[in-house]
Amino acid sequence: MQLSESFLQDVAAEVERNILSRLHVMMPGRIASYDPSTGLADIQPALMRHSCAGAFLPAPLLLDVPVFRPAVDFSLSPGDPCLVLFADFCLEGVWPGLQPVVPLSPRAHDLSDAIALAGFFGPAPEEKLFL
């Protein structure tokens, strides 16, 4: 049986779509809760996820996400905007020392390896910029 070039291109495109649908790099989100004593936040991603069945589903709440904050003192409240980044590798075991470690898992760009950037403001001090 000989497969056509068109068929192989369609299969390759479907494989690529499937891989990319599970690859997380960066997305906007909203702070659901924030603990200033630990610097960790629970974050609701602002974009829905496309399921294999074709439906759009809410992304799960991301728990205990380290928040990188500007050096100035500021506070976060539920509903504040943030930008959620997903690490290239598993972040378990990296905090708090930030010493080089062997990744504890082979996962990459996973929702469980999120980092949030927060505290961005628009033109007016009271107008927060949603990224």
C-alpha positions in Angstrom: 0.0 0.0 0.0 1.4 3.3 -1.0 0.5 6.5 0.9 0.0 9.7 -0.9 2.1 12.8 -0.1 -1.1 14.7 0.7 -2.2 12.0 3.2 1.2 12.1 4.9 1.1 15.9 5.1 -2.4 15.7 6.7 -1.2 13.2 9.3 1.8 15.3 10.1 -0.3 18.4 10.5 -2.7 16.5 12.8 0.2 15.3 15.0 1.6 18.8 15.1 -1.8 20.2 16.2 -2.1 17.5 18.9 1.4 18.3 20.3 0.9 22.0 20.2 -2.5 21.8 21.9 -0.7 20.4 25.0 2.3 22.8 24.8 2.1 25.7 27.2 4.4 28.7 27.0 2.7 31.8 28.1 -0.9 33.1 28.6 -2.7 35.8 30.5 -4.4 35.0 33.8 -6.1 36.5 36.8 -4.9 36.2 40.4 -7.5 34.1 42.4 -5.6 34.3 45.7 -2.1 35.5 46.8 -0.1 34.8 49.9 2.5 37.5 50.3 4.3 35.6 53.0 5.2 32.8 50.5 5.0 34.7 47.2 2.7 32.1 45.8 -0.6 32.7 44.0 -3.5 30.6 42.7 -4.2 31.8 39.2 -7.0 31.2 36.8 -5.8 31.2 33.2 -7.7 33.6 31.0 -7.8 31.4 27.9 -9.9 28.3 27.4 -8.4 25.1 26.2 -9.4 23.3 23.1 -10.4 19.7 23.8 -9.7 16.7 21.4 -13.5 16.6 20.9 -13.5 20.1 19.6 -15.1 21.9 22.6 -13.5 24.7 24.5 -13.1 24.1 28.2 -11.9 26.3 31.0 -8.2 25.8 31.9 -7.8 24.4 35.5 -6.9 26.7 38.4 -3.1 26.8 38.7 -2.2 26.3 42.4 0.9 27.6 44.3 2.4 29.5 41.3 5.6 31.4 42.3 5.0 35.1 41.5 8.0 37.2 40.4 7.4 40.7 41.6 9.1 44.0 41.0 11.6 45.2 43.6 9.1 47.8 44.8 6.5 46.9 47.4 3.1 46.1 46.0 0.1 43.9 46.9 -2.0 41.6 44.8 -5.7 41.1 45.0 -8.1 38.6 43.5 -8.9 39.7 39.9 -5.6 41.4 39.3 -4.1 40.6 35.9 -0.9 38.6 35.5 1.1 36.9 32.8 1.6 33.2 33.3 4.7 31.6 31.9 5.3 27.8 31.6 8.8 26.6 32.2 10.7 24.5 29.6 11.4 21.9 32.3 9.9 20.7 35.6 10.4 23.3 38.4 9.9 20.9 41.3 12.9 21.0 43.6 14.2 24.3 42.2 12.7 26.6 44.9 13.8 28.2 47.2 17.5 27.9 46.6 17.6 28.2 42.8 20.6 26.0 42.8 21.1 23.8 39.7 19.2 20.5 40.1 18.3 17.6 37.9 14.7 17.9 36.8 12.5 15.6 38.9 10.3 14.9 35.8 10.7 14.8 32.1 7.7 17.1 31.6 8.0 20.3 29.6 5.7 23.4 29.2 3.3 21.8 31.7 0.5 23.7 33.5 2.0 22.5 36.8 5.3 24.4 36.1 3.8 27.9 35.9 5.4 31.2 37.0 3.4 34.4 37.2 4.5 38.0 36.4 2.3 40.6 38.1 2.2 44.2 39.1 2.0 45.8 35.6 0.3 49.1 35.2 -1.1 51.0 32.3 -0.8 54.7 31.5 -2.7 55.9 34.6 -1.5 54.5 38.0 -5.0 53.2 38.8 -5.5 51.5 35.5 -4.0 48.0 35.5 -2.7 46.8 32.1 -4.1 43.4 31.2 -1.4 41.7 29.1 
